[in-house]
Amino acid sequence: MSRVVITFGTFDVFHVGHLRILQRAAAHGDSLVVGVSTDQLNHSKKGRYPVYTQQERAEIVAAIKCVDTVFYEESLDLKGDYITRYAANVLVMGDDWHGKFDHFAGQCEVVYLPRTPAISTTEVIEKIRY
């Protein structure tokens, strides 16, 4: 039986930290499914729209060699539905979310990966501003 890994993110201003977490997520299974947060979801979470549109961000993520499927994540409350829809065996999230998705452990394996140190989209945007 193949192992399907699912992960989620905004992936705005794509950087090496995004690439590394996708590569490490992919290593946990045979195929990688990625939910890209919609512009509206990002605005509701962070109070701002992404620099790049959801279509542009999805296109960038889909072009990454280790990514097999990309879809739009429209709501944080639908993660369980997305896990079911894509028959995911493993949910991978960054460790900044540690413990927040443990309730899916009955549905799939839950793995939290360390973030790449010293890089974040917010930091990149701040560097560009100044």
N, C-alpha and C positions, 0 to 999 in steps of 0.2 A: 504494500500500500504506500502510495507516495505521501510525503509530508508537505502540506501547504502552510506556508508562513504568511501571516498578515501583519501589516504595520500601518501606522497612520502618521500624518504630519502635514504641516503647511508647506514646507520646502520652498520658502520665499528666499530670494537672493541666494540661490543654491551655492553651497560651499563644501569644503572637504569634509566637514563634520557630517553633513547630510549623506555624502557618498559613502563614508565609512560605516555609518549605522545601517545603511541599506545593504552594503556588502556583508556586514556581520549578521544582519537579520537573515539574509539569503542562505548563509552557511548553516542555519538551523533546519533546513528542509530542502525539498526538491524544486519547489517553485515559490516565488515571492509575489504576493498581491499587496498593492500599496493604495491606501485611501488618502487622497489629497484633499485637504480641507477646502471647502468652497470659500469664495470671497466673503459671503454672508456669515458663514460659521466663524471665520477668522475675525471678522468685525465684532461679532457678538462675544468672542472670547477675549480679544485683546483691545477692543475699542478703536481699531484702525483696520483699514483694508490693506491687503498685501501690496507690495511694490509691483509684482507681476500678477496678471490675471490668473484665474484658476485654469483656464485653457492653456496658457503659456507654462504654468508650473506643471500641469499634468503632462504636457508634451516633453518637457525637460526630464521629468522622472521616468517616463516611458522609454526614453532613449538610453537609459542606463542599462548596461549589459545584464546585470543580475536581476532586473525587474521583469516579471512576466505579464502582469496585469495591473492596470491602473483604473481607479474609479473615483468618483467624487464622494467625499464624506460630507454629508449634509447636516448631521447632528451627532453630538457626542453621545446622546442617548441611544443611538442605533448600533453601537459597536457589536453587541451580541447578535443583532440581525445580520450585520456584515460578516461576522464569523461564520454564521450558519449559511448565508448565501454563497460564500466562496469555499465552503467546506474546509475551513482552516483548522489545522491541528495545533498550530502554535501562534500565539499572539506575542509579538515583540514590541516593546516600547522602551524609550529612554529611561534611565534610572531617576530622572527628575520626576517621573510618575510613579516611583516605587510604591507598591502596596495599593495603588488606586484601582487596579484592574484584577486584583486577586479573586474577586467574585466570579470571574470567568473560568477559574481553574476547573470547574466541573464540566465545562464545555470544551476546553482545550488547554494545552500547556501554556503557562504565562511566563515570559522571560523578560527581564529588565536588563538592558545593556547600558554600560557606562557611556556617558557623552564624551565626545572628543574634547579634551581640555583646551581652554583658552580660545574657544571660538563659539560664537552664537550669531544668529541673524541680527539680533538687536545690536550687538557690538559692531558688526559689519556696517549696518545702517548708520550707527553713530560715527564711525570712522569716515564714511562717505560724506556725512553732513559737515564735518569740520576739517 
